[in-house]
Amino acid sequence: MRGLFACCAVLALLLAGIAPAPALADGFTPQQRAEIVEVVRAALKADPSILRDAVTALQDDEARAQQAAARTAIPALADTLIRSPGDPFEGNPQGDVTVVEFTDVRCPYCRRMLPIMAELVQRDHNVRVVLKDIPILGPGSVMGTKALLAAQKQNSYLKLRDAIMTGPAEITAASLRSAAAKLGLDWERLQKDMADPATQQRINANLELASKLDIRGTPAFVIGTRMLPGAVGLEELQEAVAAARKP
C-alpha cells in the first residue's frame, strides 16, 4: 500500500507540474511512468482530492523540515536576532520574551499583522518585538524600508511605519514626503539618511539573516526556537510566547 501511495504521490506531483524527489522519480522506467500516469489520471477523475492531499502532505513535510532547520539555526544566530544594536522595536525593552518579525512594508500580509502585533504588545506587557525589515517586493519596498530606518534617527520609526503600512501599497517619494510632513519629520535630513550607505548595510544584514534562517517570504516570526512563517493569529502568537517562557 505504501508503494502504491508513493507512486500515486509522485505522479500526482508530476501532473501538478511539481518535480518529485529524484530518488523516487528515478526508480521508474518510462513504461512504468506511463502506466502510473494513466492510473493516477483515472484516480484523479474519480477523486480529485487525491492531488490536494498529496500536495498538502508535501507542504507539511517541507514545513516540518523548515522548523527542524530553524531549531538548529536560531540558537546560533540568537545575538544577531535579538541583540543587534539599533534594531527598531516595540513593547517592553526589558521583556522576558523577544518576538522577531521579518517584515516588508508593502507586504499585504504584514499589513494585516499590524493590528494583531499591536494587540499582542498591549495584552502582554512583558513582550519585546524586534522588527527586521527585509524589502523583497521591489523598489517601493526598498525605498520604504530606507525611509523607516532613516526615520529611526528622528525617533519616528514606528510612527512612519504605521503611516506607510496603513497607506497605499504603492510607495513613492511623493507619498513618503507627504507622510513625513504630516509627522513633522525633517524631509531633507530623511533623504540624506536614506542615501547613507549604512542604511543599505543594515538592510543587507537583515536579508542575510533571513537567508540563513531559510525565510522565503514575509511576514515571518521567530519566537524562542520556533519559526512561524506567514500571517498568524493572535492566539498562535500567544501560544508561542508562552512556550518560549517555559524553562
KETORPA-270895 format. One record per residue: residue number from 1; chain; residue in three letters; x negated, y negated, z negated of N, C-alpha, C, CB in turn. Coordinates in steps of 0.1 Angstrom, whole numbers, plus 5000, padded with zeros to 4 digits. Atoms other than C-alpha are relative to their C-alpha. Last residue first. Glycine has a CB too. Example, Ala and Ser with C-alpha at 12.3 -4.5 7.8 and 13.67 -1.06 7.14 Angstrom:
# KETORPA-270895
   margu   lummar   torfi    nc1    nc2    nc3   cac1   cac2   cac3    cc1    cc2    cc3   cbc1   cbc2   cbc3
       2        A     SER   5009   5011   5000   4863   5011   4929   5008   4989   4992   4996   4995   5014
       1        A     ALA   4991   5012   5000   4877   5045   4922   4991   4988   5000   5010   5000   4988
END
This chain:
# KETORPA-270895
   margu   lummar   torfi    nc1    nc2    nc3   cac1   cac2   cac3    cc1    cc2    cc3   cbc1   cbc2   cbc3
     247        A     PRO   5014   4997   5002   4878   4734   4688   4996   5012   5008   4997   5002   4985
     246        A     LYS   5002   4987   5007   4912   4724   4703   4985   5003   4999   5007   5011   5006
     245        A     ARG   5002   5004   5014   4913   4687   4714   4997   5013   4991   5012   4993   4994
     244        A     ALA   5014   5006   5002   4908   4696   4750   4997   4997   4986   4998   4988   5009
     243        A     ALA   5009   4989   4999   4939   4718   4749   4986   4996   4998   5002   5007   5013
     242        A     ALA   4999   4992   5012   4960   4689   4736   4990   5012   5000   5014   5005   4998
     241        A     VAL   5006   5008   5011   4947   4667   4764   5000   5008   4987   5007   4987   4999
     240        A     ALA   5014   4999   4998   4956   4694   4790   4992   4992   4989   4996   4995   5014
     239        A     GLU   5004   4986   5004   4991   4698   4775   4985   5001   5002   5007   5010   5009
     238        A     GLN   5000   4999   5015   4996   4660   4776   4995   5014   4995   5014   4997   4994
     237        A     LEU   5012   5008   5006   4985   4659   4812   4999   5001   4985   5002   4985   5004
     236        A     GLU   5012   4992   4997   5009   4687   4821   4988   4993   4995   5000   5003   5015
     235        A     GLU   5000   4989   5009   5038   4669   4803   4987   5008   5002   5012   5009   5001
     234        A     LEU   5005   5004   5013   5031   4636   4820   4998   5012   4991   5010   4990   4994
     233        A     GLY   4990   5006   5009   5035   4652   4854   4994   4996   4987   5012   5009   4998
     232        A     VAL   4994   4991   5010   5008   4659   4880   5010   4992   4991   4989   5007   4991
     231        A     ALA   4991   5007   5009   4996   4643   4912   5006   5010   4991   5010   4992   5008
     230        A     GLY   4987   5005   4996   4967   4663   4927   5008   4993   4990   5008   5011   5006
     229        A     PRO   5000   5006   4987   4939   4684   4913   5014   4995   5004   4995   5009   5011
     228        A     LEU   4986   5000   4996   4938   4691   4875   5000   4992   5014   5009   4992   4990
     227        A     MET   4998   5009   4989   4903   4702   4865   5015   5001   5004   4992   5004   5012
     226        A     ARG   4989   4997   4990   4897   4716   4831   5001   4990   5011   5013   5002   4992
     225        A     THR   5007   4992   4990   4865   4715   4810   5010   5004   5011   4994   5013   4994
     224        A     GLY   5008   4989   5006   4878   4687   4788   4992   5007   5011   5009   5010   4992
     223        A     ILE   4996   5001   5014   4902   4668   4810   4993   5011   4993   5015   4999   4998
     222        A     VAL   5009   4991   5008   4890   4661   4846   5004   4997   4985   4985   4998   5003
     221        A     PHE   5003   5003   5014   4917   4647   4868   4991   5010   4994   5014   4999   4992
     220        A     ALA   5005   4988   5006   4921   4645   4906   4996   4996   4986   4988   5006   5008
     219        A     PRO   5008   5001   5012   4941   4620   4925   4995   5013   4996   5008   4993   4989
     218        A     THR   4996   5008   5011   4930   4621   4952   5015   5001   4998   4995   4986   5001
     217        A     GLY   4990   5011   4998   4914   4646   4975   5003   4993   4987   5013   5007   5006
     216        A     ARG   4997   5001   4986   4888   4674   4980   5011   4989   5003   5005   5013   5005
     215        A     ILE   4987   5007   5000   4871   4674   4946   5003   4996   5015   4999   4987   4991
     214        A     ASP   4991   4995   4990   4844   4700   4948   5014   4994   5001   5001   5015   4999
     213        A     LEU   4989   4993   5006   4829   4689   4915   5010   5006   5010   5008   4990   4991
     212        A     LYS   5005   4990   5009   4796   4681   4930   5011   5008   4993   4990   4994   4990
     211        A     SER   5005   4989   4992   4814   4662   4958   4994   5012   4992   4989   4995   5010
     210        A     ALA   4988   4993   4995   4833   4641   4933   4996   5012   5009   5009   4991   5008
     209        A     LEU   4995   4992   5012   4800   4632   4916   5012   5008   5005   5004   4990   4989
     208        A     GLU   5009   4989   5002   4785   4622   4950   5005   5009   4988   4986   4995   4997
     207        A     LEU   4998   4991   4989   4815   4600   4958   4992   5013   4998   4998   4994   5013
     206        A     ASN   4987   4994   5002   4813   4583   4924   5003   5011   5010   5012   4990   5000
     205        A     ALA   5002   4991   5012   4776   4576   4928   5013   5008   4997   4996   4992   4988
     204        A     ASN   5008   4988   4996   4782   4563   4963   4998   5009   4989   4986   4995   5006
     203        A     ILE   4990   4992   4992   4809   4539   4950   4993   5013   5004   5005   4992   5012
     202        A     ARG   4990   4994   5010   4785   4526   4923   5010   5009   5007   5007   4989   4992
     201        A     GLN   5007   4990   5007   4758   4521   4949   5009   5007   4990   4987   4995   4993
     200        A     GLN   5000   4988   4991   4782   4502   4971   4993   5011   4993   4994   4997   5013
     199        A     THR   4987   4996   5000   4787   4477   4942   5002   5013   5009   5010   4989   5006
     198        A     ALA   4997   4992   5012   4750   4475   4936   5014   5005   5000   4997   4992   4987
     197        A     PRO   5004   4986   4998   4745   4464   4972   5003   5009   4988   4986   5001   5004
     196        A     ASP   5012   4996   5007   4764   4431   4963   4997   5015   5002   5001   4998   4985
     195        A     ALA   5011   4998   4991   4789   4424   4990   4987   5004   4994   4998   4987   5008
     194        A     MET   4996   4989   4991   4819   4428   4967   4988   5004   5009   5012   4996   5008
     193        A     ASP   5002   4988   5008   4801   4406   4941   5004   5013   5008   5007   5000   4987
     192        A     LYS   5014   4998   5002   4798   4378   4966   4997   5013   4993   4994   4988   4992
     191        A     GLN   5006   4996   4987   4834   4381   4977   4985   5003   4998   5002   4989   5010
     190        A     LEU   4995   4987   4997   4846   4380   4940   4994   5006   5013   5015   5001   5001
     189        A     ARG   5008   4991   5008   4825   4350   4933   5004   5014   5003   5001   4997   4985
     188        A     GLU   5013   5001   4994   4841   4331   4962   4991   5010   4992   4994   4986   4999
     187        A     TRP   5001   4993   4988   4875   4343   4951   4986   5000   5006   5010   4994   5010
     186        A     ASP   5009   5008   4991   4872   4332   4915   4998   5008   5013   4987   4996   4992
     185        A     LEU   5014   4995   4998   4901   4351   4899   4993   4990   5009   5000   5014   5006
     184        A     GLY   5009   5011   5004   4933   4333   4887   4985   5004   5001   5003   4997   4986
     183        A     LEU   5006   4996   5013   4954   4364   4888   4990   4990   4995   4994   5014   5002
     182        A     LYS   4989   4999   5010   4977   4350   4915   4995   5003   4986   5010   5011   5005
     181        A     ALA   4996   5013   5004   4946   4339   4934   5011   5000   4990   5006   4992   5013
     180        A     ALA   5010   5007   5009   4931   4373   4933   5004   4987   4996   4986   4999   5007
     179        A     ALA   4999   4994   5013   4963   4389   4947   4990   4994   4990   4997   5015   5001
     178        A     SER   4987   5004   5006   4964   4364   4976   5001   5006   4986   5011   5005   5009
     177        A     ARG   5001   5014   5004   4927   4369   4983   5013   4995   4994   4996   4991   5012
     176        A     LEU   5009   5001   5012   4931   4406   4983   4999   4986   4995   4986   5006   5003
     175        A     SER   4992   4995   5011   4961   4404   5007   4992   5000   4987   5005   5015   5003
     174        A     ALA   4990   5009   5004   4941   4382   5030   5008   5004   4988   5009   4998   5013
     173        A     ALA   5006   5011   5007   4910   4404   5030   5010   4990   4995   4989   4993   5009
     172        A     THR   5008   5009   4991   4932   4433   5039   4994   4989   4992   5009   4994   5011
     171        A     ILE   5008   5010   5007   4948   4463   5022   4991   4992   5009   4991   5007   4989
     170        A     GLU   5009   5005   4991   4976   4482   5039   4992   4988   4993   5007   4994   5013
     169        A     ALA   5011   4991   4998   4993   4501   5012   4989   4995   5009   5005   5014   5005
     168        A     PRO   5001   4992   4987   5013   4471   5003   4989   5009   5001   5000   4990   5012
     167        A     GLY   4997   5008   4988   5015   4461   4966   4999   5009   5012   4990   4989   5001
     166        A     THR   4985   5002   4999   5019   4481   4934   5003   4992   5012   5005   4994   4987
     165        A     MET   4993   4987   4998   4984   4496   4938   5015   4999   4999   4995   5009   4989
     164        A     ILE   5002   4994   4987   4968   4462   4946   5009   5013   5001   4985   5004   5001
     163        A     ALA   4995   5008   4989   4983   4443   4917   4999   5007   5013   4993   4986   5000
     162        A     ASP   4985   4999   5001   4978   4471   4891   5006   4992   5012   5005   4994   4987
     161        A     ARG   4996   4986   4996   4942   4474   4902   5015   5001   5000   4993   5010   4991
     160        A     LEU   5000   5000   4985   4937   4436   4901   5004   5014   5005   4986   4997   5005
     159        A     LYS   4989   5009   4995   4949   4436   4864   5000   5000   5016   4997   4985   4996
     158        A     LEU   4987   4993   5002   4928   4467   4855   5011   4991   5006   5003   5003   4986
     157        A     TYR   4999   4988   4992   4896   4453   4870   5014   5005   4999   4990   5011   4995
     156        A     SER   4987   4999   4994   4900   4418   4856   5002   5012   5009   5003   4987   5008
     155        A     ASN   4992   4994   5010   4871   4412   4833   5015   5001   5005   5000   4991   4987
     154        A     GLN   4992   5011   5005   4855   4389   4858   5010   5005   4990   5007   4992   5012
     153        A     LYS   5010   5009   5006   4827   4414   4864   5007   4987   4996   4990   4996   5011
     152        A     GLN   5005   4996   5014   4854   4440   4867   4991   4990   4994   4994   5014   5001
     151        A     ALA   4991   5007   5010   4868   4420   4896   4997   5004   4986   5015   5004   5003
     150        A     ALA   5004   5014   5001   4838   4431   4917   5009   4993   4989   5001   4993   5014
     149        A     LEU   5013   5000   5007   4845   4467   4910   4995   4986   4998   4990   5009   5007
     148        A     LEU   4997   4996   5014   4882   4462   4920   4987   4999   4992   5005   5014   4999
     147        A     ALA   4993   5012   5007   4873   4442   4951   5002   5004   4985   5013   4997   5007
     146        A     LYS   5010   5010   5002   4848   4469   4962   5006   4988   4993   4994   4996   5013
     145        A     THR   5009   4995   5011   4875   4495   4958   4990   4990   4996   4994   5014   5004
     144        A     GLY   4993   5001   5012   4900   4475   4979   4992   5005   4988   5012   5008   5000
     143        A     MET   4999   5015   5003   4875   4470   5007   5007   4999   4986   5008   4993   5011
     142        A     VAL   5013   5005   5004   4866   4507   5007   5000   4986   4996   4990   5002   5012
     141        A     SER   5003   4994   5013   4902   4518   5006   4987   4995   4995   5000   5015   5001
     140        A     GLY   4992   5007   5010   4910   4494   5035   4997   5005   4986   5015   5002   5003
     139        A     PRO   5006   5013   5003   4881   4508   5055   5008   4992   4989   4999   4992   5012
     138        A     GLY   5003   5010   4990   4894   4544   5054   4995   4987   4995   5012   4998   5008
     137        A     LEU   4989   5002   4991   4912   4567   5030   4997   4989   5010   5013   4998   4993
     136        A     ILE   5001   4989   4990   4883   4582   5010   5010   4998   5012   5001   5013   4994
     135        A     PRO   4993   5005   4989   4875   4553   4986   4999   5010   5012   4996   4986   5004
     134        A     ILE   5007   4993   4988   4864   4572   4955   5008   4996   5012   4999   5015   4998
     133        A     ASP   4995   5003   4987   4871   4551   4924   4992   5006   5011   5000   4984   5002
     132        A     LYS   5010   4998   4990   4863   4568   4891   5006   4998   5014   4994   5015   4999
     131        A     LEU   4996   5000   4986   4885   4556   4863   4988   5000   5010   5008   4987   5003
     130        A     VAL   5011   5006   4992   4879   4566   4827   5004   5001   5015   4986   5008   4998
     129        A     VAL   4999   4997   4986   4910   4571   4806   4989   4993   5008   5014   4997   5006
     128        A     ARG   5007   5010   4992   4905   4571   4768   5000   5005   5015   4985   4999   4995
     127        A     VAL   5005   4996   4987   4930   4589   4747   4993   4989   5007   5012   5005   5008
     126        A     ASN   5013   4995   5002   4936   4584   4709   4994   5006   5013   5000   5011   4989
     125        A     HIS   5009   5011   5002   4966   4561   4712   4986   5005   4998   5005   4992   4988
     124        A     ASP   5011   4994   5007   4987   4588   4728   4989   4990   4998   4994   5013   5008
     123        A     ARG   4995   4990   5010   5021   4575   4738   4989   5006   4992   5007   5012   5008
     122        A     GLN   4991   5006   5009   5010   4543   4755   5004   5010   4989   5012   4994   5007
     121        A     VAL   5008   5009   5009   4980   4559   4771   5009   4994   4990   4992   4989   5008
     120        A     LEU   5009   4991   5008   5001   4587   4786   4992   4992   4990   4990   5008   5009
     119        A     GLU   4992   4994   5011   5028   4562   4796   4991   5009   4991   5012   5007   5006
     118        A     ALA   4998   5011   5009   5002   4541   4816   5008   5006   4988   5008   4989   5006
     117        A     MET   5012   5002   5008   4990   4573   4832   5002   4989   4990   4988   4996   5009
     116        A     ILE   5002   4988   5009   5025   4581   4843   4988   4999   4991   4999   5013   5009
     115        A     PRO   4992   5001   5012   5031   4545   4855   4999   5013   4991   5015   4999   5004
     114        A     LEU   5003   5012   5008   5001   4547   4878   5009   4999   4988   5002   4988   5009
     113        A     MET   5005   4997   5014   5005   4583   4889   4998   4988   4991   4987   5007   5001
     112        A     ARG   4989   4994   5007   5027   4574   4919   4996   5003   4986   5005   5013   5007
     111        A     ARG   4991   5011   5003   5000   4550   4931   5012   5006   4992   5005   4993   5013
     110        A     CYS   5007   5008   5010   4975   4578   4930   5009   4989   4995   4987   4995   5004
     109        A     TYR   4998   4992   5012   5000   4599   4950   4993   4994   4988   4994   5014   5002
     108        A     PRO   4986   5001   5005   5003   4572   4976   5002   5008   4987   5010   5004   5011
     107        A     CYS   4993   4987   5000   4965   4569   4980   5014   4999   4994   4991   5010   4991
     106        A     ARG   4990   4998   4989   4955   4534   4990   5008   5013   4999   4994   4998   5013
     105        A     VAL   4990   5010   5002   4936   4525   4957   5012   5001   5011   4994   4987   5001
     104        A     ASP   5002   5009   4989   4918   4558   4957   5012   4990   5000   5000   5009   5014
     103        A     THR   4989   5006   4994   4914   4578   4925   4996   4991   5012   5007   4991   4990
     102        A     PHE   5005   5003   4987   4893   4602   4905   5011   4995   5009   4993   5012   5007
     101        A     GLU   4991   5000   4988   4907   4601   4870   4992   4996   5012   5012   4991   4998
     100        A     VAL   5007   5007   4989   4886   4611   4840   5009   5002   5012   4986   5007   5003
      99        A     VAL   4994   4995   4987   4906   4618   4809   4993   4992   5011   5015   4997   5000
      98        A     THR   5001   5009   4988   4885   4613   4777   5006   5007   5012   4985   4997   5003
      97        A     VAL   5000   4993   4987   4896   4629   4745   4999   4990   5011   5014   5008   5001
      96        A     ASP   5006   4987   5002   4887   4617   4710   5000   5008   5012   5006   5007   4988
      95        A     GLY   4991   4988   5000   4894   4581   4719   4993   5013   4999   5008   5000   5013
      94        A     GLN   5005   4989   5009   4868   4555   4709   5009   5012   5000   4998   4994   4986
      93        A     PRO   5014   4998   4996   4875   4531   4739   4993   5011   4991   4992   4987   4999
      92        A     ASN   5009   5002   5012   4912   4537   4733   4985   5002   5003   5004   5010   4989
      91        A     GLY   4997   4992   5012   4932   4532   4765   4990   4997   4989   4999   5015   5003
      90        A     GLU   4989   5006   5007   4919   4520   4798   5003   5009   4988   5012   4999   5009
      89        A     PHE   4991   4990   5008   4886   4525   4815   5012   4993   4995   4992   5007   4989
      88        A     PRO   4987   5006   5005   4862   4509   4840   5008   5011   4993   5008   4994   5012
      87        A     ASP   4988   4994   4993   4828   4527   4842   5012   4993   4994   5001   5015   4997
      86        A     GLY   4993   5009   4991   4801   4503   4830   5012   5005   5007   4990   4995   5011
      85        A     PRO   4998   5014   5004   4777   4528   4815   5008   4992   5011   4987   4993   4997
      84        A     SER   5007   5009   4991   4784   4564   4826   5002   4985   4996   5004   5002   5015
      83        A     ARG   5008   5010   5007   4795   4583   4796   4991   4992   5009   4990   5008   4991
      82        A     ILE   4993   5007   5011   4825   4604   4806   4991   4989   4993   5005   5009   4990
      81        A     LEU   4985   5001   4999   4817   4619   4840   5005   4991   4989   5006   5014   4997
      80        A     THR   4996   5008   4989   4780   4612   4843   5015   4998   5000   4995   5006   5013
      79        A     ASP   5005   5014   5002   4772   4625   4808   5005   4991   5011   4985   5000   4999
      78        A     ALA   4992   5007   5011   4795   4655   4812   4996   4986   4999   4999   5007   4987
      77        A     LEU   4998   5013   4995   4780   4667   4845   5007   4991   4990   5008   5000   5013
      76        A     ALA   5013   5004   4996   4766   4700   4832   5000   4985   5005   4995   5008   5012
      75        A     PRO   5009   5003   5011   4797   4705   4812   4987   4995   5004   4998   5013   4992
      74        A     ILE   4996   5012   5008   4819   4699   4843   4991   4998   4988   5014   5002   4995
      73        A     ALA   5006   5013   4996   4801   4722   4867   5002   4989   4990   5005   4996   5014
      72        A     THR   5015   4999   5000   4808   4756   4852   4994   4987   5002   4995   5010   5010
      71        A     ARG   5003   4997   5014   4845   4750   4843   4985   5001   4999   5006   5013   4996
      70        A     ALA   5000   5012   5008   4848   4733   4877   4996   5003   4986   5014   4994   5000
      69        A     ALA   5012   5008   4997   4836   4764   4896   5000   4987   4992   5000   4996   5015
      68        A     ALA   5012   4993   5005   4862   4785   4878   4987   4992   5003   4999   5014   5006
      67        A     GLN   5000   5001   5014   4889   4760   4885   4988   5006   4994   5013   5005   4994
      66        A     GLN   5004   5013   5002   4880   4759   4922   5000   4997   4985   5010   4990   5007
      65        A     ALA   5015   5001   4997   4881   4797   4924   4995   4986   4997   4997   5003   5014
      64        A     ARG   5007   4993   5011   4915   4797   4907   4985   4999   5002   5005   5015   4999
      63        A     ALA   4999   5008   5012   4928   4771   4931   4993   5006   4989   5015   4998   4997
      62        A     GLU   5009   5012   4999   4915   4790   4961   5000   4991   4988   5003   4992   5013
      61        A     ASP   5013   4995   5002   4932   4822   4949   4989   4989   5001   4997   5011   5011
      60        A     ASP   5002   4997   5014   4964   4804   4944   4986   5004   4998   5011   5010   4995
      59        A     GLN   5001   5013   5007   4962   4789   4979   4997   5002   4986   5012   4991   5003
      58        A     LEU   5013   5005   4996   4956   4824   4994   4998   4987   4993   4999   4998   5015
      57        A     ALA   5010   4992   5008   4986   4838   4974   4986   4995   5003   5001   5014   5004
      56        A     THR   4999   5004   5014   5008   4809   4987   4989   5007   4992   5014   5002   4994
      55        A     VAL   5006   5013   5001   4997   4816   5023   4999   4995   4985   5006   4990   5009
      54        A     ALA   5014   4997   4998   5006   4853   5019   4992   4987   4999   4998   5006   5014
      53        A     ASP   5006   4994   5011   5039   4844   5003   4985   5003   5001   5007   5013   4997
      52        A     ARG   5000   5009   5011   5049   4820   5030   4993   5006   4988   5014   4995   4996
      51        A     LEU   5011   5009   4997   5039   4845   5057   4999   4989   4989   5003   4992   5013
      50        A     ILE   5013   4993   5001   5060   4872   5041   4989   4990   5002   4999   5012   5010
      49        A     SER   5007   5003   5013   5089   4848   5036   4987   5007   4998   5010   5004   4988
      48        A     PRO   5010   5011   4999   5097   4850   5073   4993   4997   4987   5007   4988   5005
      47        A     ASP   5001   5007   5013   5115   4884   5067   4989   4990   5001   4997   5011   4989
      46        A     ALA   4990   4994   5009   5128   4903   5098   5000   4992   4986   4997   5015   4997
      45        A     LYS   4986   5002   4995   5111   4881   5123   5010   5005   4990   5001   5007   5014
      44        A     LEU   4997   5014   5002   5080   4881   5101   5014   4996   5006   4989   4991   5007
      43        A     ALA   4996   5002   5014   5080   4919   5100   5004   4985   4997   4988   5004   4991
      42        A     ALA   4986   4994   5002   5082   4921   5138   5004   4998   4985   4999   5015   5003
      41        A     ARG   4990   5009   4992   5053   4897   5142   5014   5005   4998   4996   5000   5015
      40        A     VAL   4997   5011   5008   5034   4916   5114   5010   4991   5007   4987   4992   4998
      39        A     VAL   4994   4996   5013   5036   4949   5131   5004   4988   4993   4991   5009   4992
      38        A     GLU   4987   4997   4996   5028   4934   5166   5008   5004   4987   5000   5012   5010
      37        A     VAL   4993   5012   4996   4998   4916   5152   5015   5004   5003   4993   4994   5012
      36        A     ILE   4996   5007   5013   4987   4948   5134   5008   4987   5004   4988   4997   4992
      35        A     GLU   4989   4992   5006   4987   4967   5167   5006   4993   4988   4996   5014   4997
      34        A     ALA   4988   5002   4992   4967   4940   5184   5012   5007   4994   4997   5005   5015
      33        A     ARG   4995   5013   5002   4942   4940   5156   5013   4997   5008   4990   4989   5004
      32        A     GLN   4993   5001   5013   4939   4977   5157   5006   4986   4997   4990   5004   4989
      31        A     GLN   4987   4993   4999   4932   4976   5194   5008   5000   4987   4997   5015   5004
      30        A     PRO   4991   5008   4993   4905   4949   5189   5014   5007   5002   4995   4997   5014
      29        A     THR   5003   5000   4986   4889   4970   5162   5010   4991   5007   5000   5015   5006
      28        A     PHE   4991   4995   4990   4894   4960   5126   4995   5000   5014   5013   4992   4999
      27        A     GLY   4998   4986   5002   4869   4956   5097   5010   5006   5010   5005   5002   4986
      26        A     ASP   5009   4992   4992   4856   4923   5110   5002   5015   4998   4986   4997   4995
      25        A     ALA   4997   5000   4985   4887   4905   5099   4991   5009   5007   4999   4986   5005
      24        A     LEU   4987   4993   4997   4885   4916   5062   5001   5000   5016   5012   4992   4994
      23        A     ALA   5001   4986   5004   4848   4908   5056   5013   5008   5003   4997   5000   4985
      22        A     PRO   5007   4991   4990   4851   4877   5077   5000   5014   4996   4986   4995   5002
      21        A     ALA   5014   4998   5005   4877   4861   5053   4994   5010   5010   5000   5006   4986
      20        A     PRO   5001   4991   5012   4908   4851   5073   4985   5002   4997   5007   5014   5003
      19        A     ALA   5010   4989   4998   4909   4821   5096   4999   5008   4988   4986   4993   5003
      18        A     ILE   5010   5001   5011   4942   4802   5093   4990   5012   5002   5007   5001   4986
      17        A     GLY   5011   5008   4996   4962   4797   5125   4989   4998   4990   5005   4986   5005
      16        A     ALA   4999   5014   5005   4994   4808   5109   4989   4991   5005   5001   5000   4985
      15        A     LEU   4988   5006   4993   4995   4839   5131   5002   4986   4995   5012   5009   4997
      14        A     LEU   5003   5002   4986   4960   4847   5119   5011   4993   5008   4996   5013   5007
      13        A     LEU   5008   5012   4999   4970   4841   5083   4996   4997   5014   4987   5002   4992
      12        A     ALA   4991   5012   5004   4999   4865   5086   4992   4987   5001   5006   5002   4987
      11        A     LEU   4993   5004   4987   4975   4888   5104   5009   4989   4997   5007   5012   5006
      10        A     VAL   5010   5005   4990   4951   4889   5074   5007   4995   5012   4990   5011   5003
       9        A     ALA   5005   5013   5004   4980   4892   5049   4990   4994   5010   4993   5001   4986
       8        A     CYS   4990   5010   4998   4996   4920   5068   4996   4986   4996   5013   5004   4992
       7        A     CYS   4998   5001   4985   4964   4940   5070   5010   4989   5003   5004   5013   5006
       6        A     ALA   5011   5008   4995   4957   4933   5033   5001   4998   5015   4987   5008   4997
       5        A     PHE   4998   5014   5004   4992   4944   5024   4989   4991   5005   5002   4998   4984
       4        A     LEU   4990   5005   4992   4988   4976   5043   5002   4985   4997   5013   5008   4999
       3        A     GLY   5006   5002   4986   4955   4983   5026   5010   4994   5009   4996   5014   5005
       2        A     ARG   5009   5012   5000   4971   4976   4992   4994   4998   5013   4990   5002   4989
       1        A     MET   4992   5012   5000   5000   5000   5000   4991   4987   5000   5009   5000   4988
END
